C-alpha cells in the first residue's frame, strides 16, 4: 500500500510539473530517436551507390583483330558510362591515385595497356589472361572497400561473361564458316571424278604426243599397205625367176642353146633388181612403222605416270579428310568440356547449334570418304592397270617391229648379192662356152637359193597381211584415243579447279579446328578470361582494425559521459568563496585528468590485448587523449547548462555523431541531413584522425584533425567559462536543473 502511495505521489508530481512532463515525454521517445536515427541513416545505403565516386583509368592501347582495330578497354568504358551502379569518373592514373589518397575517390579501376592484346592471344599459340587492376584505400573507409570488392567482382563477372560471349560467338562463327566450307567442299568433291590438274597436264602432253602417234600410225599403215601390195609382185617375180632358172638349168642339161641362156640370164637380172627394189621399200616402211610404235610406247608411259601421280594425290586427300575428322572430334570434346564446367550454358542455342554443326560436319566428311573418294580411287587404279597392259602390248609390238626390220634388212642384203651375182653371170656369158659346166652348177645353186627366197617371201607376205589386218583397228583406236584425250584434257581442268576449292576449304576448316586451338590454356582462358589484380594503398587486415576508428571515439564519449555521473559539477558547498568560473575550471581539470587516464588505458588494452596494428603509435595515444578532453569539455557545458537534461542532450549528440561521422558507410551513401551536420561534429575528425594514425602515414593530416578536435574542446570550455557566472540567473536553466 505504501508503495502505491509513493507511486501515486510521483505520478502526481510528473503531471503537475510542465518540465517534468516534457522530460518524461522526451525520455519516452529516446529509444525511438535512437532507432530512428540509425535506421534513417543506414536504411538502404546500397541504393545510393551511384553517388559513390570511383575512378576509372583506361590505358588500353588496343590491338588488331581480323584486320580491324579493336579496343576492349574502350568498350568497357562505354558500358560503364551507361552503367549507373557507381559514380564512375574517368581520369588518368596520376589523378586517380591522388584522388584515392585524398578525399576524391574510394577505389579505382585501372585497365592496363596490354588488356586487348592479351585478350586477342586466345587465337594464338601463346595464350595470356587479361587483367584489370583494382586499387583500394582501406584506411579511408573500410566498409566502402568491402562494397567495392563485391561490386568489382560483379563487374569482373559481367566483363568476363561479355568477353566469353565474344569468344563463343567467334567459335560459332568459325563453325558456321566450317559448315559452309564443307558444303562447298562436298559440291566440289562431286565433280572430282572429272579430272585433276596433274592429269590435265599429263593428258595435254599425251594429246600432243598422240598427234605424232597418229601421224606415225598413218605412215605405218601406208608403208604396210605398200609392202602388202609389193610383196605379191615380189612373190610373182621370185616364182618366175625360180621357174626361169629351172628352165635354164634344164636347157643347160638338154642343149647348148646360148641364146636361150642369155635371155634367161637377162630375165634373171631384171627380176632380181625388182626384188631388191621391193625389199628396200619394205625395209623403209618397217623403219617408219618402228618409229611410230616407239612414240606410241612413250605416250603410254607418260600417261601411266600421270595417272599414278593422280592416284597419290587422291590418297593424300583421304589423309587430309582423316585429319579433319580428328579436328572436328577435338572441337566437339572442347565444347562438351565447356558445357560440363558451365552447366548453366547447356541450353544456349548457339552452343547447341555449334555441336549440331560439328556432328553434321563429321558425318559429311565420313560420307565423302566412304561414298566418293574410295570409289574414285578404285576407278583411277583400274585406269592405271589398263594403261600398264596397253604399254606392255606396245612394247611387244615394238620388239616385233625390230625383228621385222632385221629380217627385211637381211633379205635386202641377200637380194643385193643376187643382183651382183646375176650381173657377173650376164657378163660372163661371153665365156659361157668355157664355163658352161660351171654355169650349170651355179644355176643349180641359184635355183636352190631362189627356192628358199620364194619360201621366205611367202612367209613375209603372210605376216604382212596379218600386220595390215591389225594396223587398221590400231589406227582407228589411236584416233579414238586422241579424241578421248582431248575430252579428258578439258575435264581435267574442271577437276583441278574443284579439287583446289575442296583443298582450300578443308585447309581453312583444319586451321580453324587445329587440336592446339582447344588446349588446356585456351579452355582456362575461356572459363576465366580476366584476372582481377588487387592493389591496396593502405591495407587494413580485418574488420576490427577497420572499425576501430569508429568505436574508439564512441567509447571515449561514453566514458566521458559516465564521469559526470561520478563527479558533481554543482557541488559548491566544499568550495565556499570560490567563483563558479574557478569551480568549473577546477572540475574540468580533474575530469580531464581522469579522461586522459581513460584514453591511455583503453588505447593500451586495444593495442596489447586485441593486437590492434597501429602505424603511428604516438599520435594514436595523443589523438585519443585530445578527444577525451574535448568530449569532456562539450559534455560539461551541456550538464552545466541543463543539468540532468544536459546528459540527455549528450546522448542525443552521440547518436547524431554515430550516424554522421562517416565511421561506417561512406557519407555519399547517407541522407543529405547527415552530410550537412557532418563537418560540425567533433567525432567526424576523431574518426578521420584515428584512421590515419592506425593505418596511414600522413602526419600532417593527423595533426590537422587533432587541431580541429582541440578547437572544439577549447570553444566549449570558453563557453563554460563565459556562462559559469550567468547560468544561475537564467530561469529556464534553473528549471531544467530541478527536473
TORLO-474935 format. One line per 5 residues: their letters; for each residue x, z, y of C-alpha. Coordinates in Angstrom, 2 decimals. Layout:
<atoms>
A> X Z Y | ...
</atoms>
This chain:
<atoms>
XXXXX> 0.00 0.00 0.00 | 2.79 0.94 2.41 | 4.49 -2.37 1.69 | 1.33 -4.24 2.56 | 1.12 -2.34 5.82
XXXXX> 4.67 -3.38 6.66 | 3.88 -6.98 5.81 | 0.75 -6.93 7.92 | 2.60 -5.45 10.88 | 5.35 -8.10 10.67
XXXXX> 2.85 -10.91 10.45 | 1.00 -9.48 13.46 | 4.28 -9.39 15.41 | 5.04 -13.00 14.50 | 1.59 -14.11 15.61
XXXXX> 1.70 -12.25 18.92 | 5.23 -13.43 19.87 | 5.38 -17.05 21.00 | 9.14 -17.34 20.47 | 8.91 -15.84 17.02
XXXXX> 6.12 -18.27 16.16 | 8.31 -21.15 17.30 | 11.27 -19.76 15.36 | 9.20 -19.43 12.19 | 7.91 -22.97 12.59
XXXXX> 11.44 -24.25 13.11 | 12.73 -22.34 10.09 | 9.83 -23.66 8.02 | 10.87 -27.18 8.92 | 14.55 -26.50 8.21
XXXXX> 14.53 -27.89 4.60 | 12.52 -30.86 5.81 | 15.01 -31.51 8.60 | 17.94 -31.29 6.17 | 16.38 -33.62 3.62
XXXXX> 15.04 -35.95 6.30 | 18.41 -36.41 7.97 | 20.21 -37.06 4.69 | 17.58 -39.37 3.27 | 17.17 -41.23 6.54
XXXXX> 20.90 -41.74 6.86 | 21.51 -42.78 3.25 | 18.10 -44.23 2.34 | 19.30 -47.75 1.45 | 22.82 -48.45 2.76
XXXXX> 23.31 -51.34 0.34 | 20.58 -53.30 2.10 | 22.79 -53.31 5.21 | 25.93 -54.73 3.59 | 25.51 -57.80 5.78
XXXXX> 26.72 -55.60 8.65 | 29.93 -54.57 6.86 | 32.83 -56.63 8.30 | 35.02 -58.31 5.66 | 37.99 -60.58 6.42
XXXXX> 38.29 -63.90 4.58 | 41.60 -65.80 4.68 | 41.75 -69.32 3.25 | 45.33 -70.56 2.80 | 44.46 -73.09 0.10
XXXXX> 46.30 -76.40 0.61 | 44.06 -78.30 -1.83 | 45.05 -80.93 -4.39 | 44.26 -84.38 -5.80 | 41.57 -84.75 -8.46
XXXXX> 40.58 -88.18 -9.84 | 42.29 -89.85 -6.89 | 40.40 -87.79 -4.29 | 41.48 -84.83 -2.16 | 39.92 -81.60 -3.40
XXXXX> 39.98 -78.11 -1.84 | 38.18 -75.39 -3.80 | 39.15 -72.84 -1.13 | 37.11 -74.76 1.46 | 34.18 -74.88 -0.94
XXXXX> 34.33 -71.08 -1.40 | 34.45 -70.59 2.38 | 31.46 -72.89 2.76 | 29.47 -70.89 0.22 | 30.47 -67.58 1.85
XXXXX> 29.23 -68.86 5.20 | 25.87 -69.44 3.58 | 26.01 -66.06 1.80 | 24.76 -63.05 3.79 | 25.86 -60.29 1.43
XXXXX> 28.60 -59.16 3.86 | 29.56 -59.94 7.42 | 32.21 -62.44 6.49 | 34.75 -63.04 9.23 | 37.11 -65.98 8.67
XXXXX> 40.57 -65.44 10.08 | 44.28 -65.78 9.29 | 46.39 -63.45 7.16 | 48.04 -61.54 10.01 | 44.78 -60.75 11.80
XXXXX> 43.19 -59.75 8.50 | 45.95 -57.21 7.73 | 45.98 -55.87 11.29 | 42.20 -55.50 11.24 | 42.32 -53.83 7.85
XXXXX> 44.87 -51.30 9.05 | 42.82 -50.73 12.17 | 39.05 -50.40 12.60 | 38.01 -54.06 12.32 | 37.71 -54.75 8.56
XXXXX> 37.04 -52.65 5.46 | 38.62 -55.07 2.99 | 39.93 -58.62 2.90 | 39.75 -61.62 0.54 | 42.73 -63.98 0.53
XXXXX> 42.58 -67.41 -1.14 | 46.24 -68.39 -1.83 | 47.73 -71.79 -1.01 | 48.02 -72.82 -4.69 | 44.40 -71.94 -5.56
XXXXX> 43.18 -75.54 -6.01 | 46.49 -76.65 -7.51 | 46.25 -74.05 -10.28 | 42.60 -74.83 -10.97 | 43.45 -78.52 -11.43
XXXXX> 46.07 -77.70 -14.07 | 43.21 -77.49 -16.59 | 43.70 -81.27 -17.02 | 47.46 -80.93 -17.59 | 49.67 -79.64 -20.39
XXXXX> 50.71 -76.53 -18.38 | 47.51 -74.65 -17.57 | 47.56 -71.88 -14.95 | 44.86 -69.46 -13.87 | 43.94 -69.44 -10.21
XXXXX> 43.96 -66.10 -8.39 | 42.17 -64.50 -5.44 | 43.84 -61.62 -3.62 | 41.60 -58.63 -2.83 | 43.13 -56.25 -0.26
XXXXX> 41.62 -52.81 0.43 | 42.34 -49.79 2.61 | 41.13 -46.80 0.59 | 42.03 -44.26 3.25 | 39.73 -45.90 5.78
XXXXX> 36.59 -45.32 3.73 | 36.87 -44.66 0.01 | 33.21 -45.42 -0.68 | 33.50 -48.74 1.16 | 36.30 -49.67 -1.24
XXXXX> 34.06 -48.87 -4.21 | 31.32 -51.01 -2.71 | 33.86 -53.76 -2.16 | 35.07 -53.50 -5.76 | 31.58 -54.13 -7.08
XXXXX> 30.96 -56.87 -4.57 | 34.25 -58.67 -5.23 | 33.63 -58.50 -8.98 | 30.25 -60.10 -8.39 | 31.86 -62.70 -6.13
XXXXX> 34.54 -63.37 -8.75 | 31.82 -63.90 -11.34 | 29.93 -66.30 -9.07 | 33.05 -68.31 -8.26 | 34.13 -68.31 -11.91
XXXXX> 30.69 -69.49 -13.01 | 30.75 -72.22 -10.38 | 34.23 -73.39 -11.43 | 33.36 -73.01 -15.12 | 30.28 -75.15 -14.49
XXXXX> 32.57 -77.75 -12.90 | 34.80 -77.67 -15.99 | 31.79 -78.08 -18.28 | 30.43 -80.89 -16.09 | 33.82 -82.62 -16.37
XXXXX> 33.79 -82.23 -20.16 | 30.23 -83.52 -20.30 | 31.17 -86.46 -18.05 | 34.09 -87.30 -20.34 | 31.78 -87.11 -23.34
XXXXX> 29.31 -89.44 -21.65 | 32.13 -91.87 -20.91 | 33.27 -91.47 -24.50 | 29.80 -92.33 -25.78 | 29.66 -95.37 -23.53
XXXXX> 33.13 -96.42 -24.64 | 32.22 -96.02 -28.29 | 29.16 -98.16 -27.77 | 31.25 -100.90 -26.20 | 33.85 -100.47 -28.94
XXXXX> 31.14 -100.86 -31.57 | 29.91 -104.07 -29.94 | 33.47 -105.37 -29.78 | 34.06 -104.47 -33.43 | 31.06 -106.57 -34.50
XXXXX> 32.92 -109.59 -33.10 | 36.21 -108.56 -34.68 | 35.81 -110.95 -37.64 | 36.06 -113.99 -35.27 | 39.87 -113.65 -34.97
XXXXX> 42.78 -111.79 -33.23 | 45.43 -112.60 -30.68 | 48.17 -112.73 -33.30 | 46.07 -115.02 -35.48 | 45.25 -117.13 -32.43
XXXXX> 48.94 -117.67 -31.63 | 49.68 -118.49 -35.27 | 46.74 -120.87 -35.50 | 47.86 -122.63 -32.34 | 51.29 -123.17 -33.90
XXXXX> 49.63 -124.23 -37.15 | 47.41 -126.67 -35.24 | 50.47 -128.18 -33.58 | 52.25 -128.46 -36.94 | 49.09 -129.88 -38.52
XXXXX> 49.44 -132.90 -36.23 | 52.83 -133.51 -37.76 | 51.47 -132.86 -41.24 | 48.59 -135.27 -40.63 | 50.98 -137.93 -39.37
XXXXX> 53.29 -137.38 -42.34 | 50.33 -137.48 -44.70 | 49.22 -140.82 -43.30 | 52.74 -142.16 -43.64 | 52.91 -140.79 -47.17
XXXXX> 49.58 -142.35 -48.03 | 50.69 -145.71 -46.61 | 54.03 -145.57 -48.43 | 52.43 -144.66 -51.74 | 49.89 -147.41 -51.23
XXXXX> 52.67 -149.95 -50.61 | 54.56 -148.58 -53.59 | 51.41 -148.83 -55.69 | 50.85 -152.46 -54.59 | 54.52 -153.44 -55.07
XXXXX> 55.04 -151.86 -58.47 | 52.70 -154.30 -60.31 | 54.63 -157.19 -58.76 | 57.86 -155.48 -59.75 | 56.47 -154.97 -63.24
XXXXX> 55.40 -158.65 -63.46 | 58.82 -159.77 -62.25 | 60.52 -157.45 -64.69 | 58.40 -158.76 -67.58 | 59.04 -162.37 -66.51
XXXXX> 62.72 -161.61 -66.25 | 62.66 -159.97 -69.66 | 60.88 -162.99 -71.19 | 63.24 -165.40 -69.44 | 66.27 -163.53 -70.71
XXXXX> 64.81 -163.59 -74.23 | 64.17 -167.35 -73.97 | 67.62 -167.88 -72.53 | 69.11 -165.89 -75.33 | 67.15 -167.91 -77.85
XXXXX> 68.31 -171.14 -76.17 | 71.86 -170.00 -76.40 | 71.25 -169.35 -80.01 | 69.39 -172.67 -80.73 | 71.09 -175.26 -78.44
XXXXX> 73.74 -175.67 -75.82 | 71.46 -176.93 -73.06 | 73.42 -175.75 -69.99 | 70.73 -176.92 -67.58 | 68.15 -174.65 -69.14
XXXXX> 70.63 -171.81 -69.00 | 71.37 -172.50 -65.30 | 67.69 -172.46 -64.41 | 67.18 -169.23 -66.31 | 70.17 -167.67 -64.55
XXXXX> 68.74 -168.69 -61.17 | 65.33 -167.19 -62.06 | 67.10 -164.04 -63.22 | 68.94 -163.71 -59.87 | 65.75 -164.13 -57.83
XXXXX> 63.77 -161.66 -59.97 | 66.49 -159.06 -59.77 | 66.61 -159.46 -55.93 | 62.84 -158.90 -55.68 | 63.16 -155.89 -57.97
XXXXX> 65.94 -154.46 -55.78 | 63.85 -155.02 -52.61 | 60.76 -153.31 -54.15 | 62.83 -150.33 -55.30 | 64.35 -149.97 -51.82
XXXXX> 60.89 -149.90 -50.15 | 59.63 -147.41 -52.76 | 62.66 -145.17 -52.06 | 62.00 -145.21 -48.26 | 58.31 -144.38 -48.82
XXXXX> 59.28 -141.47 -51.09 | 61.61 -140.06 -48.36 | 58.79 -140.18 -45.78 | 56.46 -138.51 -48.27 | 59.05 -135.73 -48.85
XXXXX> 59.36 -135.14 -45.08 | 55.57 -134.79 -44.71 | 55.35 -132.40 -47.66 | 58.18 -130.21 -46.17 | 56.35 -129.99 -42.82
XXXXX> 53.15 -129.02 -44.64 | 55.03 -126.28 -46.55 | 56.42 -124.83 -43.28 | 52.92 -124.78 -41.72 | 51.51 -122.90 -44.71
XXXXX> 54.39 -120.39 -44.47 | 53.80 -119.74 -40.73 | 50.04 -119.35 -41.28 | 50.67 -116.88 -44.10 | 52.97 -114.76 -41.85
XXXXX> 50.37 -114.64 -39.05 | 47.62 -113.63 -41.45 | 49.94 -110.86 -42.78 | 50.57 -109.58 -39.20 | 46.82 -109.58 -38.54
XXXXX> 46.28 -107.56 -41.73 | 48.79 -104.95 -40.46 | 47.01 -104.82 -37.03 | 43.66 -104.14 -38.72 | 45.31 -101.36 -40.79
XXXXX> 46.71 -99.78 -37.57 | 43.25 -99.95 -36.05 | 41.96 -97.97 -39.03 | 44.63 -95.30 -38.38 | 43.52 -95.10 -34.72
XXXXX> 39.92 -94.55 -35.78 | 41.02 -91.73 -38.10 | 42.91 -90.03 -35.21 | 39.85 -90.39 -33.01 | 37.69 -88.75 -35.69
XXXXX> 40.13 -85.81 -35.71 | 39.99 -85.51 -31.88 | 36.18 -85.52 -31.94 | 36.21 -82.76 -34.55 | 38.55 -80.64 -32.36
XXXXX> 36.31 -81.19 -29.32 | 33.28 -80.11 -31.35 | 35.12 -76.98 -32.52 | 36.20 -76.10 -28.95 | 32.62 -76.29 -27.64
XXXXX> 31.37 -74.23 -30.58 | 34.00 -71.55 -29.82 | 32.93 -71.53 -26.17 | 29.26 -71.04 -27.21 | 30.37 -68.23 -29.54
XXXXX> 32.10 -66.45 -26.63 | 29.23 -67.18 -24.24 | 26.02 -66.94 -26.27 | 24.05 -66.97 -23.04 | 25.03 -70.66 -22.68
XXXXX> 23.70 -71.64 -26.13 | 20.53 -73.15 -24.64 | 22.38 -75.01 -21.91 | 21.03 -78.60 -22.19 | 24.37 -80.03 -21.07
XXXXX> 26.25 -78.27 -23.88 | 23.65 -79.26 -26.44 | 23.79 -82.85 -25.25 | 27.60 -82.77 -25.40 | 27.52 -81.55 -29.02
XXXXX> 24.99 -84.27 -29.89 | 27.17 -86.97 -28.30 | 30.23 -85.79 -30.25 | 28.26 -85.81 -33.53 | 26.92 -89.32 -32.82
XXXXX> 30.42 -90.48 -31.88 | 31.85 -89.18 -35.17 | 29.03 -90.91 -37.09 | 29.65 -94.18 -35.21 | 33.38 -94.12 -35.93
XXXXX> 32.72 -93.46 -39.64 | 30.24 -96.35 -39.69 | 32.85 -98.65 -38.12 | 35.42 -97.66 -40.75 | 33.09 -97.90 -43.75
XXXXX> 30.92 -100.97 -42.95 | 33.02 -103.33 -40.86 | 36.73 -102.53 -40.74 | 37.27 -102.22 -44.51 | 35.14 -105.33 -45.17
XXXXX> 37.11 -107.38 -42.64 | 40.41 -106.16 -44.03 | 39.37 -107.26 -47.57 | 38.36 -110.73 -46.26 | 41.67 -111.16 -44.43
XXXXX> 43.58 -110.14 -47.59 | 41.62 -112.81 -49.58 | 42.60 -115.41 -46.97 | 46.26 -114.32 -47.26 | 46.18 -114.68 -51.08
XXXXX> 44.63 -118.18 -50.85 | 47.25 -119.31 -48.34 | 50.00 -117.95 -50.61 | 48.71 -120.05 -53.52 | 48.45 -123.11 -51.30
XXXXX> 52.04 -122.56 -50.13 | 53.26 -122.38 -53.76 | 51.44 -125.62 -54.57 | 53.04 -127.37 -51.59 | 56.47 -126.12 -52.72
XXXXX> 55.83 -127.60 -56.23 | 54.77 -130.88 -54.64 | 57.93 -130.87 -52.54 | 60.06 -130.35 -55.68 | 58.24 -133.25 -57.43
XXXXX> 58.97 -135.49 -54.47 | 62.66 -134.57 -54.78 | 62.58 -135.75 -58.43 | 60.71 -138.96 -57.47 | 63.18 -139.74 -54.69
XXXXX> 66.13 -139.16 -57.05 | 64.61 -141.45 -59.73 | 63.93 -144.21 -57.22 | 67.45 -143.88 -55.86 | 68.84 -144.20 -59.38
XXXXX> 66.68 -147.27 -60.02 | 67.82 -148.84 -56.74 | 71.46 -148.40 -57.70 | 70.74 -149.89 -61.12 | 68.97 -152.89 -59.61
XXXXX> 71.88 -153.40 -57.21 | 74.20 -153.53 -60.19 | 71.87 -156.09 -61.85 | 71.96 -158.24 -58.69 | 75.73 -158.07 -58.74
XXXXX> 75.80 -158.92 -62.46 | 73.38 -161.86 -62.14 | 75.46 -163.25 -59.29 | 78.57 -163.16 -61.38 | 76.59 -164.71 -64.21
XXXXX> 75.35 -167.52 -61.98 | 78.77 -168.27 -60.51 | 80.30 -168.11 -63.92 | 78.14 -170.89 -65.33 | 80.91 -173.32 -64.46
XXXXX> 82.88 -171.54 -67.07 | 79.87 -171.48 -69.33 | 81.41 -173.69 -71.84 | 84.42 -171.50 -72.27 | 82.43 -168.28 -72.19
XXXXX> 79.20 -169.25 -73.92 | 79.84 -166.82 -76.64 | 80.49 -164.03 -74.18 | 77.38 -165.03 -72.14 | 75.22 -164.87 -75.18
XXXXX> 76.43 -161.35 -75.87 | 75.92 -160.35 -72.26 | 72.43 -161.81 -72.18 | 71.61 -159.66 -75.15 | 72.82 -156.58 -73.21
XXXXX> 70.83 -157.73 -70.19 | 67.77 -158.15 -72.36 | 68.15 -154.59 -73.63 | 68.58 -153.25 -70.03 | 65.58 -155.19 -68.83
XXXXX> 63.55 -153.73 -71.68 | 64.45 -150.21 -70.60 | 63.88 -151.07 -66.92 | 60.49 -152.52 -67.78 | 59.54 -149.34 -69.64
XXXXX> 60.68 -147.19 -66.66 | 58.74 -149.29 -64.19 | 55.60 -148.83 -66.29 | 56.07 -145.06 -66.22 | 56.71 -145.09 -62.45
XXXXX> 53.63 -147.24 -61.95 | 51.51 -144.74 -63.90 | 52.97 -141.82 -61.85 | 52.44 -143.60 -58.54 | 48.82 -144.34 -59.48
XXXXX> 48.23 -140.66 -60.17 | 50.09 -139.67 -56.95 | 47.94 -142.04 -54.94 | 44.80 -140.70 -56.55 | 45.95 -137.17 -55.49
XXXXX> 47.16 -138.04 -51.98 | 43.71 -139.29 -50.91 | 41.95 -135.87 -51.29 | 45.13 -134.20 -49.93 | 44.89 -136.30 -46.78
XXXXX> 41.20 -135.50 -46.45 | 41.97 -131.77 -46.97 | 44.68 -131.87 -44.29 | 42.19 -133.41 -41.83 | 39.62 -130.75 -42.69
XXXXX> 42.28 -128.03 -42.35 | 43.24 -129.36 -38.92 | 39.60 -129.25 -37.75 | 39.20 -125.75 -39.18 | 42.43 -124.63 -37.47
XXXXX> 41.08 -125.79 -34.11 | 37.87 -123.82 -34.59 | 39.86 -120.81 -35.80 | 42.09 -121.02 -32.69 | 39.02 -120.96 -30.43
XXXXX> 37.53 -117.98 -32.25 | 40.83 -116.10 -32.40 | 40.89 -115.73 -28.61 | 37.42 -114.17 -28.70 | 38.65 -111.78 -31.39
XXXXX> 41.65 -110.77 -29.26 | 39.52 -110.08 -26.18 | 37.08 -107.90 -28.10 | 39.82 -106.22 -30.10 | 41.70 -105.41 -26.86
XXXXX> 38.50 -103.94 -25.38 | 37.97 -101.89 -28.55 | 41.57 -100.61 -28.49 | 41.31 -99.73 -24.78 | 38.06 -97.79 -25.20
XXXXX> 39.33 -96.00 -28.27 | 42.56 -95.13 -26.43 | 40.60 -93.80 -23.44 | 38.45 -91.71 -25.76 | 41.55 -90.46 -27.55
XXXXX> 43.18 -89.43 -24.24 | 40.05 -87.54 -23.22 | 39.92 -85.75 -26.56 | 43.56 -85.02 -27.31 | 43.94 -81.94 -29.54
XXXXX> 46.01 -80.33 -26.77 | 43.02 -80.63 -24.43 | 41.34 -77.79 -26.29 | 44.30 -75.47 -26.82 | 44.07 -71.69 -26.56
XXXXX> 45.41 -71.70 -22.96 | 42.68 -74.01 -21.77 | 40.00 -72.09 -23.64 | 41.22 -68.91 -21.91 | 41.09 -70.59 -18.52
XXXXX> 37.60 -71.88 -19.29 | 36.45 -68.35 -20.17 | 38.16 -66.74 -17.15 | 39.23 -69.36 -14.58 | 40.01 -66.86 -11.78
XXXXX> 42.17 -63.72 -11.81 | 41.49 -61.03 -9.22 | 44.73 -59.61 -7.81 | 44.00 -56.29 -6.09 | 46.32 -55.03 -3.38
XXXXX> 45.82 -51.62 -1.76 | 47.38 -50.91 1.61 | 46.83 -47.15 1.35 | 45.65 -46.38 -2.18 | 43.52 -43.33 -3.00
XXXXX> 43.77 -42.19 -6.60 | 40.31 -40.70 -7.15 | 37.01 -39.61 -5.64 | 38.32 -36.08 -4.95 | 41.06 -37.37 -2.67
XXXXX> 38.71 -39.97 -1.22 | 36.06 -37.42 -0.19 | 38.43 -34.55 0.76 | 38.47 -35.64 4.47 | 34.67 -35.27 4.44
XXXXX> 34.28 -31.96 2.61 | 37.18 -30.10 4.31 | 35.54 -30.22 7.81 | 32.26 -29.23 6.16 | 33.88 -26.17 4.59
XXXXX> 35.63 -25.21 7.82 | 32.36 -25.45 9.76 | 30.55 -23.30 7.21 | 33.45 -20.84 7.18 | 33.36 -20.60 10.98
XXXXX> 29.61 -20.06 10.96 | 29.92 -17.25 8.39 | 32.40 -15.44 10.67 | 29.61 -14.95 13.22 | 27.63 -13.05 10.60
XXXXX> 30.58 -10.69 10.27 | 31.65 -10.33 13.88 | 29.04 -9.40 16.53 | 29.96 -11.04 19.81 | 27.29 -8.93 21.59
XXXXX> 28.87 -5.60 20.72 | 29.81 -4.30 24.18 | 29.49 -0.53 23.64 | 33.09 -0.28 22.49 | 34.37 -2.25 25.48
XXXXX> 32.83 -0.46 28.48 | 34.32 -1.52 31.74 | 35.28 -4.99 30.50 | 33.63 -8.11 31.74 | 31.69 -10.38 29.45
XXXXX> 34.34 -13.06 30.00 | 37.09 -10.79 28.68 | 34.95 -9.71 25.76 | 34.10 -13.33 24.81 | 37.73 -14.43 25.14
XXXXX> 38.84 -11.50 23.01 | 36.14 -12.22 20.42 | 37.24 -15.89 20.38 | 40.87 -14.97 19.81 | 40.00 -12.69 16.91
XXXXX> 37.67 -15.26 15.38 | 40.28 -17.99 15.88 | 42.94 -15.97 14.08 | 40.62 -15.44 11.10 | 39.58 -19.13 11.25
XXXXX> 43.23 -20.25 11.15 | 43.81 -17.99 8.15 | 40.73 -19.52 6.52 | 42.04 -23.04 7.11 | 45.50 -22.27 5.72
XXXXX> 44.11 -20.59 2.60 | 41.67 -23.42 1.97 | 44.31 -26.12 2.60 | 46.85 -24.41 0.35 | 44.43 -23.95 -2.58
XXXXX> 43.39 -27.60 -2.38 | 47.00 -28.83 -2.44 | 48.33 -26.46 -5.07 | 45.20 -25.78 -7.11 | 43.50 -29.19 -7.18
XXXXX> 46.79 -31.07 -6.64 | 45.48 -32.83 -3.57 | 48.04 -35.56 -2.85 | 48.85 -35.26 0.88 | 51.26 -37.69 2.56
XXXXX> 51.68 -35.73 5.80 | 51.55 -32.07 4.78 | 52.47 -30.54 8.17 | 49.82 -32.47 10.05 | 47.35 -31.73 7.25
XXXXX> 47.68 -27.96 7.86 | 47.80 -28.46 11.62 | 44.61 -30.53 11.93 | 42.69 -28.11 9.69 | 43.73 -25.19 11.88
XXXXX> 42.76 -27.04 15.07 | 39.38 -27.98 13.55 | 38.69 -24.40 12.53 | 39.44 -23.09 16.04 | 37.38 -25.87 17.70
XXXXX> 34.42 -25.24 15.39 | 34.56 -21.50 16.25 | 34.52 -22.29 19.98 | 31.47 -24.56 19.54 | 29.51 -22.07 17.43
XXXXX> 30.46 -19.15 19.73 | 28.88 -20.88 22.72 | 25.69 -21.57 20.76 | 25.46 -17.99 19.49 | 26.30 -16.55 22.91
XXXXX> 23.53 -18.59 24.49 | 20.86 -18.42 21.82 | 21.71 -15.52 19.56 | 20.38 -16.00 16.04 | 18.78 -19.26 17.15
XXXXX> 22.28 -20.41 18.06 | 23.29 -20.08 14.39 | 20.27 -22.21 13.54 | 21.38 -24.81 16.05 | 24.86 -24.67 14.48
XXXXX> 23.32 -25.57 11.10 | 21.36 -28.43 12.66 | 24.54 -29.69 14.33 | 26.30 -29.50 10.96 | 23.55 -31.67 9.43
XXXXX> 23.93 -34.25 12.17 | 27.70 -34.34 11.72 | 27.50 -34.69 7.94 | 25.30 -37.77 8.31 | 27.07 -39.40 11.27
XXXXX> 30.79 -38.65 10.81 | 31.41 -41.65 8.53 | 32.69 -39.44 5.75 | 30.60 -41.14 3.06 | 29.23 -44.63 3.72
XXXXX> 30.72 -46.81 6.47 | 28.95 -46.34 9.79 | 27.88 -50.01 9.77 | 25.56 -49.19 6.85 | 23.78 -46.29 8.61
XXXXX> 20.85 -46.42 11.04 | 21.59 -47.00 14.72 | 20.80 -43.38 15.71 | 23.75 -42.03 13.73 | 26.06 -44.70 15.14
XXXXX> 25.03 -43.68 18.66 | 25.85 -39.97 18.21 | 28.95 -40.59 16.06 | 31.52 -40.63 18.93 | 30.17 -37.37 20.42
XXXXX> 30.64 -35.13 17.39 | 33.92 -33.35 16.58 | 33.67 -33.80 12.81 | 33.95 -37.60 13.32 | 37.53 -37.13 14.48
XXXXX> 38.23 -34.46 11.89 | 37.34 -36.88 9.09 | 39.41 -39.71 10.63 | 42.40 -37.45 11.24 | 42.35 -35.99 7.72
XXXXX> 42.13 -39.47 6.17 | 45.30 -40.46 7.98 | 47.05 -37.16 7.21 | 46.19 -37.25 3.50 | 46.55 -40.96 2.67
XXXXX> 48.04 -42.70 5.72 | 51.23 -42.76 7.74 | 50.07 -43.33 11.31 | 51.23 -40.14 13.07 | 50.04 -41.30 16.48
XXXXX> 46.51 -41.75 15.08 | 46.62 -38.22 13.60 | 47.69 -36.76 16.94 | 45.04 -38.78 18.75 | 42.30 -37.24 16.60
XXXXX> 43.83 -33.74 16.93 | 43.80 -34.08 20.74 | 40.12 -35.04 20.72 | 39.19 -32.14 18.40 | 41.16 -29.74 20.57
XXXXX> 39.39 -31.20 23.59 | 36.01 -30.40 22.02 | 37.15 -26.81 21.42 | 38.59 -26.40 24.91 | 35.44 -27.82 26.51
XXXXX> 33.12 -25.43 24.65 | 35.47 -22.48 25.35 | 35.40 -23.31 29.05 | 31.59 -23.37 28.97 | 31.66 -20.00 27.20
XXXXX> 33.88 -18.54 29.91 | 31.78 -20.04 32.72 | 28.46 -18.85 31.28 | 29.56 -15.43 29.94 | 28.66 -13.57 33.17
XXXXX> 25.48 -15.53 33.82 | 23.97 -15.61 30.35 | 22.32 -12.19 30.69 | 20.41 -13.36 33.73 | 18.76 -16.34 32.00
XXXXX> 15.28 -15.21 30.79 | 14.87 -17.82 28.07 | 18.23 -16.87 26.65 | 17.23 -13.24 26.56 | 14.02 -14.06 24.71
XXXX> 15.89 -16.23 22.19 | 18.32 -13.38 21.58 | 15.45 -10.99 20.88 | 13.92 -13.22 18.19
</atoms>
